[in-house]
Amino acid sequence: MTTEVHSGSKKPVEPVEPVEPVEPVEPVEPVEPWSRDAVLGSLRRALVGSNRLHASMASELGVNLTGLSALSHLAAAPGMAPKQLSDLLGITTGSTTGTIDNLVRSGFLRREPHPDDRRSVVLHLTPAGRHAVEWVIERYRAALETVYASHPQLPAPELAAFLDDLATALNQAAS
């Protein structure tokens, strides 16, 4: 009797009796070149990995996930009003105010008077906020480059177009 290591534990393996050869059976229907379920499973694993990385970076920066998402939105669209940020984050204006307060206290964000509405403010990243967003992007970029290096046959423009189309479809499904 031999032992085999699987998942960190040793289990006894009984000898296997030889079996008579069986004639190969032709598949009844052709196998699809890609499986929708396999792609969805891969997408789910990629999203879980992205969420874990996002949470890890938020923790390292001393902000919560909503705060890190807010920094990302403000990097993409500087000068937005808190109401716009609230809509993008999908949270109440009251929660957005708390998030903004925390980011201002952390030194990542500043409020400035709205140029057209003296009752409102616009939001801008500070140099520390821009540095934090650049650091986050660099971590994602490094992960992407590591994976892409092992799949050089994938054409980047087509892959980017596929992911853009997927993002659009997911955003439409959420509306």
C-alpha positions as CSV (number, residue, x, y, z in Angstrom):
1,M,0.0,0.0,0.0
2,T,1.3,3.5,-0.9
3,T,0.3,6.9,0.4
4,E,-0.5,9.9,-1.7
5,V,-0.4,13.5,-0.5
6,H,-3.5,15.5,-1.3
7,S,-4.6,18.8,0.2
8,G,-1.9,18.4,2.9
9,S,-3.1,15.0,4.2
10,K,-1.8,11.5,3.6
11,K,-4.4,9.0,2.4
12,P,-3.9,5.3,1.8
13,V,-4.2,4.3,-1.9
14,E,-5.2,0.7,-2.7
15,P,-3.6,-1.0,-5.7
16,V,-5.8,-0.8,-8.8
17,E,-6.6,-4.0,-10.7
18,P,-5.9,-3.7,-14.5
19,V,-9.0,-3.2,-16.6
20,E,-9.8,-4.4,-20.1
21,P,-9.3,-1.8,-22.8
22,V,-12.5,-0.1,-23.9
23,E,-13.1,1.1,-27.4
24,P,-13.2,4.9,-27.6
25,V,-16.7,6.4,-27.9
26,E,-17.3,9.3,-30.2
27,P,-18.8,12.4,-28.6
28,V,-22.5,12.7,-29.3
29,E,-22.3,16.5,-29.9
30,P,-19.3,18.7,-30.6
31,V,-17.7,20.5,-27.7
32,E,-18.1,24.3,-27.9
33,P,-14.8,26.2,-28.4
34,W,-15.6,28.1,-25.2
35,S,-18.0,27.4,-22.4
36,R,-20.1,30.3,-21.1
37,D,-20.1,28.7,-17.6
38,A,-16.3,28.4,-17.7
39,V,-16.0,32.1,-18.7
40,L,-18.5,33.1,-16.0
41,G,-16.5,31.1,-13.4
42,S,-13.3,32.8,-14.5
43,L,-14.9,36.2,-14.3
44,R,-16.2,35.5,-10.8
45,R,-12.7,34.4,-9.7
46,A,-11.2,37.5,-11.3
47,L,-13.7,39.7,-9.5
48,V,-13.1,38.0,-6.2
49,G,-9.4,38.5,-6.7
50,S,-9.9,42.2,-7.6
51,N,-12.1,42.7,-4.5
52,R,-9.5,41.1,-2.3
53,L,-6.8,43.3,-3.7
54,H,-9.0,46.3,-3.4
55,A,-9.7,45.6,0.3
56,S,-6.0,44.9,1.0
57,M,-5.0,48.3,-0.6
58,A,-7.8,50.2,1.2
59,S,-6.6,48.7,4.5
60,E,-3.0,49.7,3.7
61,L,-4.1,53.2,2.9
62,G,-6.2,53.4,6.1
63,V,-9.5,54.0,4.3
64,N,-12.5,51.8,3.7
65,L,-13.6,50.3,0.4
66,T,-16.0,53.1,-0.3
67,G,-13.3,55.6,0.3
68,L,-11.0,53.9,-2.1
69,S,-13.7,53.7,-4.7
70,A,-14.4,57.4,-4.2
71,L,-10.7,58.2,-4.8
72,S,-10.8,56.2,-8.0
73,H,-14.0,58.0,-9.3
74,L,-12.5,61.4,-8.4
75,A,-9.2,60.5,-10.2
76,A,-11.3,59.8,-13.3
77,A,-13.5,62.9,-13.0
78,P,-11.9,65.6,-10.9
79,G,-14.0,68.4,-9.7
80,M,-17.3,66.5,-9.3
81,A,-19.9,67.6,-6.7
82,P,-20.6,65.3,-3.8
83,K,-24.1,64.4,-5.2
84,Q,-22.4,63.1,-8.4
85,L,-20.0,61.0,-6.3
86,S,-22.9,59.7,-4.2
87,D,-24.6,58.5,-7.4
88,L,-21.5,56.8,-8.6
89,L,-20.9,55.1,-5.3
90,G,-24.5,54.1,-5.0
91,I,-24.8,55.4,-1.4
92,T,-26.8,58.1,0.3
93,T,-25.6,61.7,0.3
94,G,-25.3,61.5,4.1
95,S,-23.0,58.4,3.7
96,T,-21.1,60.2,1.0
97,T,-20.5,63.2,3.3
98,G,-19.0,60.9,5.9
99,T,-16.8,59.3,3.3
100,I,-15.6,62.7,2.1
101,D,-15.0,63.8,5.6
102,N,-12.8,60.8,6.2
103,L,-10.8,61.3,3.0
104,V,-10.3,65.0,3.8
105,R,-9.1,64.0,7.3
106,S,-6.8,61.4,5.8
107,G,-5.3,64.1,3.5
108,F,-6.4,62.4,0.2
109,L,-9.1,64.9,-0.7
110,R,-10.0,68.6,-0.5
111,R,-13.2,70.5,-1.0
112,E,-13.2,73.6,-3.0
113,P,-16.0,76.1,-3.7
114,H,-18.2,75.2,-6.7
115,P,-17.4,77.7,-9.5
116,D,-21.0,78.2,-10.4
117,D,-22.9,77.5,-7.2
118,R,-21.7,79.2,-4.0
119,R,-23.8,76.8,-1.9
120,S,-22.0,73.7,-3.2
121,V,-18.4,72.4,-3.3
122,V,-16.4,70.4,-5.8
123,L,-14.0,67.6,-4.8
124,H,-10.3,67.3,-5.8
125,L,-7.7,64.8,-4.9
126,T,-4.7,66.2,-3.1
127,P,-1.2,65.2,-4.2
128,A,-1.4,62.3,-1.6
129,G,-4.7,61.3,-3.0
130,R,-3.3,61.2,-6.6
131,H,-0.3,59.3,-5.3
132,A,-2.6,56.7,-3.6
133,V,-4.6,56.2,-6.8
134,E,-1.4,55.9,-8.9
135,W,-0.2,53.2,-6.4
136,V,-3.5,51.3,-6.7
137,I,-3.3,51.4,-10.5
138,E,0.3,50.2,-10.4
139,R,-0.7,47.2,-8.3
140,Y,-3.4,46.3,-10.8
141,R,-1.0,46.9,-13.7
142,A,1.6,44.7,-12.2
143,A,-0.9,41.8,-11.7
144,L,-2.1,42.3,-15.3
145,E,1.4,42.3,-16.7
146,T,2.3,39.2,-14.8
147,V,-0.7,37.3,-16.2
148,Y,-0.4,38.7,-19.7
149,A,3.3,37.7,-19.9
150,S,2.1,34.1,-19.6
151,H,-0.4,34.5,-22.4
152,P,1.4,36.5,-25.1
153,Q,-0.8,35.0,-27.8
154,L,-3.8,37.1,-26.6
155,P,-4.1,40.2,-28.8
156,A,-4.4,43.1,-26.3
157,P,-6.7,45.3,-28.4
158,E,-9.2,42.5,-28.8
159,L,-9.0,41.6,-25.1
160,A,-9.5,45.2,-24.1
161,A,-12.4,45.6,-26.5
162,F,-14.0,42.4,-25.1
163,L,-13.6,43.7,-21.5
164,D,-15.0,47.1,-22.4
165,D,-18.0,45.5,-24.0
166,L,-18.5,43.3,-21.0
167,A,-18.3,46.3,-18.7
168,T,-20.9,48.1,-20.8
169,A,-23.2,45.1,-20.7
170,L,-22.8,44.7,-16.9
171,N,-23.5,48.4,-16.4
172,Q,-26.6,48.2,-18.6
173,A,-27.8,45.1,-16.7
174,A,-27.4,47.1,-13.5
175,S,-29.6,50.0,-14.8
